Amino acid sequence: MTVGTQIRFPAHLAHPFSPAGRADPYPAYDWLRARAPVHYDAASRLWLVTGHADCAAVLRDQGFSASAGQQGRARDEELPPSMLTTDPPDHTRLRAPGLLLLGPAAIASVAEAIAADVDGLLDRLAERSVVDAVAEIGGPLATSVFLRLFGLAESDRKVFAQLAQAASINLDPLAGPQVAALGRSAMGELTRFLDAHCASAPPSPLARLAADDRLSRPEMLGVLGLAVVGGWQPLAEAIGNALYWLLPRPEALAALREGGREPARVAMDELLRLEAPIPFTARVATRNVALPGGQVPQGARVLAIVAAANRDPAVFERAGELVLDRTPNPHLAFGGGPHFCLAAQLVRQTGAVLLARLAERFPAASLADPEPAWAGTLIPRRLRALPVRLGGGDAY
């Protein structure tokens, strides 16, 4: 597919980025992947990559720059230095200390507390007939997790959640100038809030990162800011997105209830495959690159649409269906290559705990609204609300 050749969608399909196409972009993604997995889209002035092999190559090939992809955003000021805004070797230098905050040891240090937070959250909701899984489960749970990681007090919950929500605008590489300005301002407030807390932080993953001398202060704060933007929002939205798929299927809920933690972990990966909160990521080609599905010229702004790649029938049997025990599951919901999401284990583990506990405790849980509305944002992929009927009946 050459530059200037515009794909014309059939009449029954809307462009996936248009207001009409955002609620359900998957038919358009399927159509593109089958006909032009690598093509220049005149509507967005971007190269859209939709095949699994092509997206995986974009994420791993050093001919695509994540740093330049972020610089191409509609903003008049750079984001703080972080793994999001750098390429190797700077990215590698920043990523190693980042493990102090989100690596296996850090997650293990707060795992029991997170499980207790899940139980406490479900305790508080147990007497309610209907709850909003987006506002009352996903968001509060993500906030609890980060209060633990950062050693923040319960009294910091409201301020932190507000700042995290506002700063998450920075996830969207297509944000316009006004929205980007709001995201930039919110990120500044967030980093100032975290900077003020670092000096008095109790023992925690944040305290260990703040004490590490491999990073300058701005670099350390950039890692913290990215951890919030790339961890808090995806975790918050992943919960609602997962329950959207899980709860209409009583047999799936029963399988989680009977299986415990490991089936829940496998299921969480499958639910992330089907409804990734971060559906695409931006890169810029630093040279001409031959992908399996087509040639990308030097200087091209590229979106690797992982939400499309995750439903590629060449890789996933029954690609549009929930296969709760799917293994292996080479989805790209957390990206790939050097920039593989550092918060992946946190999202997987927390999501698995929540799903297993909810399935055990509320075996009759169901959607109170069979057709919940998707938000009009491109990133994150999220529901406006997800009314859930817990159904009483504790299994405890």
N, C-alpha and C positions, 0 to 999 in steps of 0.2 A: 504494500500500500504506500503510495507516494504522497509527499506533502501537497496539500491543496485538493486532494481527492476527499470529498466529504461523504461520509456514510449517511444515507437517507433511511431512517427507520420506517418500517411499514406503518400504515395508518393506526393500527391497533396498539402500537408501542410508543411510549413517550421517552424522550432522552432521560437517562437515569439521573442526571443532575437537575432536571427541570422540576418545578414545583409539583407537576402532575406525576413525575416519575419517581420521586423520592420515597414515597410510601412503600412502593414495591419495585425496586430497581432490578430485581433478579431476572425477569423475562427479557429486559433489554440487555443485561449482562450476558445472558445465555445466547442471545441473537448475535451480539458482537463477538463473543468468543468463538462461535461456530463459523463466522464469516470473515472477521478481520481482528484477530487477537492482538495485533499490534497495528495501530493506525493513528493518524493525526486527526484530531477532532476540532473542526473549525469553530464550533460553538464555544468551547472552553479554551481554545488555542493551546491545547495540551496533547501530548501523545498518550493515548489510553492503552494500557496493557491488561488483558483480561484472562489469558491462559495461565494455567498453573506453572508450566515449564518456563514461560516467558517472565512471569512475576518473580519466580524463584531466581532466575538469572539476573533480573534487575536488582534484586535485593543483595545478591552476592557478588556481582561483577564490580571490580574496582573502577570500571569505566563509567559508573554512575555515582554522582556525588550527592550525599545527603546534605552536606553543608550548603552547596549551591542550591539545592532544592528548597531549603529554608530561606535562603536569601532572596529567592524569587517570589516570596510571599508579599502581599500588598501591605507593606508597613514602611515607615520612614525611620525605623530604628531597629537595630539588631536585638534578638533575644539574648539573655545572658549566656555566657559560654557554657556549653553542656554537651552531653553525648548526642543530643538532637542536632546541634548546630556545627558539628565537627566531623571530619573524616579521619581515618587512621593516618598518621600515628597519634595525633592528638586525641582522637576518640578512644583509642586503646589506653592511653595514659589516664584519661578521666574515668574510664569504665572500671578499672581495677579497684580504686578506692570506693567506687559506687557499690561494690559487693559488700562493703561494711554496712550499708544501709538496707540492701535488698537481696543479698546473697543467701545461700542455704543456712549458714550459721545465724544470720540475723533473723531469718524467718523462724528458725527453730527456737530462738530465744523468746519469741512472743507467741508461739503456737498455742500453748495452753491458755494463755490469756485471751487469744482470739476466739478459741472454742468457748470459753466462758462468756465472752461478749455475745456470741451467737445465741447461746442458751438464754442469756439475760434478755436479749432482744425478743426472742420468741415468747419468753415469759410475759413480757409486757403486752404482747399482741394477742395472747391466748384467749382473752375474754372478748375480743372484738369479733363481730360477725363478718365484716369485710374490711380489708386493709389494702392500701395502695403499695404494691411491692416496689415501685420505683421510689416513692418519697419516704416510705416507712420501713423498708427493708434494705434495698440497695444502697441508698445514700447514707443512712445512719450506720450501716455495717462498715462501709468503706471509711467513714470518718473514724469509727472506733479503731479500726486497724491502724490508721495513720497516727492517731493519738498514741497508740502503743509504740509504734516504730520511732516516733519523735519524742517520746517521754512527755507529752503534753498533758495538762490537767483536764479533768472533765469540764472545768469552767472555761476552757479554751475551745470547746466543741463548736459553739455557734459561730465564732469568728473564723475559725479554721475552715469550717464547711463553706461559709460564704466566700472566703478568699479562694478556696480550691475550685469551687464552681465557676467563679468569675475568671480565674486564670486558665481554665480549661478551654477557653476560646482559642488559645494558642495551638490547639490540636489541629485546627482546620487550615490547611494550606491554601484554600480558596477564599478565606475570609477577606471581605472588602476593607477599604481603608478605615471606615468608621468603627467596624467591629474589631479590626486588628488593633486600633488605638485603645479600645476598651480592654482588650486582652493584655496589651503591653502595660497599661496602668495597673491592672490587677496583678500581673506578675511582679511588678515593682513592690506593691503592697505586701504580697505574699512573702517575697524574699526579705523584706524589712522585718516582717513579723517573725520569720524563722531565725533571722540573724539575731534579733533581740533575745530570742529564747535560747540560742546556742550556749550562751555564757553560763546559764543556770540550769541546763538540762540535766536531769537525773541520769543514772546509768541506762543507756538505751542505744540502739543502733545509730541514732542521730548523734549522740554524744561521742561514739567511737569514730564516726566520720569527721565530726568537727575537730577532733583531736589529732587527726591524721595530717602529717606535714607534707604529704605529696602534692597537695593542691593549695593554690592561693585561696584567699577568702572568697573572691568573686567566683572562682571555679567551684568551690565547695557549695556555695549558695546556688549556683547554676544546677549542680547535681540534685540538690534538694528540691528546687523548683520543678525540674523535669520529673523527679520521682512522683511529685504530686500530680502534675499534668498527665504524665504517662502511666500513672498507677491508680490514683484515686478515682478519676472519672471512668476509665475503662472497667474497674472493679465495680463501681456503683451501677453502671449501665449493664454490665454482663449479668448481674443477678436478675434484673427484670427481663432481659432478653432471653435468658435461660428458662425462666418460669413460663414465659409466653409459649415456648415450645413444649415444655415438660407437662404442665398441668392439664392440658386437654387430653392427655394420654394416661389414663389410670394405670395401665399395664406398666408404663415406664416408671411411674411413681412407686408402684409395688416392687419393681425390680430393685430400685434404689433402697427401699425399706428393708428388703430381704438380704441385700448384698453387703451393705456397709460402706466403708471409706474407699476402698480401691475401686469398686464399680462406680462410685460417685466421682472419683477423679477422672476415670475414663469417660464418663458421661459428660463431665464439664468440658473436656476437650471437644467432644462432638457438638455440644451446644455452642461453644465458641466458634467452631467451624461454620455452623449454620447461620449465626447472627453475630458476626464480629463487631464489637463496638467501634473499632477503628477500621473502616472498610477500605481505605487506601492510604498510600504514603507517597510522598513526592521525592523525585530525584531529578538531576540534570545530567545529561550525557556529556562526558568530558572528551569523548572521541566518537567516531562512528562505531556502532556496536551491532553485530549481527545476532539477533535473538532467534529462537526456534520459529517464531511466527512472523518474522519480518525484520527489516533493517531500521535502525534508529540513528538519525544523523547527529553529529556533534552539535552541542548547544541545545538539543531538544529538551524541553521541560516534559517530564514523564510522570504519570500517575500509575503506580503498580496497584491495580484494583484487586486487593487480596480477597475481598468479598466475592468477586467473580471467580477467582482462582480456586477458592475453597469449595466451589460447586462444579468443578471441572469433571465431567464424566469420564475423561481419559485417566483420571487418578482415583476418583471416588465412585464406587458402585452405589447406585441409588443415591445420586449426589444431592438431590433436593429433599431427601427424607432423613428423619431422625433415626439413626442406627446407634442405639445407646451403648452397645459394646464394641464399637468400631475400633479395631486395632489391626495394623498400625493406622495412625491418623496424621498424615503429613500436612496438616493445615498450616496456613500462613497468617493466622489471626494475630500472632505476636511478631510478625515480620520474619526476617531471616538474615543470615550472614552476620557481619560485624555488629549491625545495629539490632540484633534480636533483642526483644523487649526485656529489660532487666527485671521488670516486675512480673514476668510470666509465672514464676513459681508462686508468688504471692497471690495472684489472681486465681490460679488453678487450685491452690490449697485452700484458700478461704472459700471459694465457690463450692468446692467439694464438701467442706464441713457444713456449710449452710444447706446444701441440697440434701445431704444425708440426714441431718438433724430435722429438717422440715418434713421430709418424707416419713421419718419415724414418728414424729410427734403429731403430724396432721395428715393421716392417711387418706382423708376424704377431701383434701384441699383441691380447689378447682377455680377456674376463672369465673369471676362474677360478670364480666363483660366479654362475650365471645369474639368481639371485633374491636379490640383496643386500638387507639389511634397512634400512629408513629409521628414523632416530632418532625418538623420540617427541616431540621439541620442535616447537613451531609456528614459531618463529624461532630460528635459521636453519633453512631447509629443507635437511636434510643426511642423508647416509648414515652409519650406524654404522661401516661399513667397506666397502671396495670392493676385494676381492682381484683383482688383475690379473696375468695371465700375459704377461710381456713377449715371450716367444717367441724369445729370443736373436736372432741374425741381425742384427748391426749393418749398417746401410747405408753406414757410413763406410768 
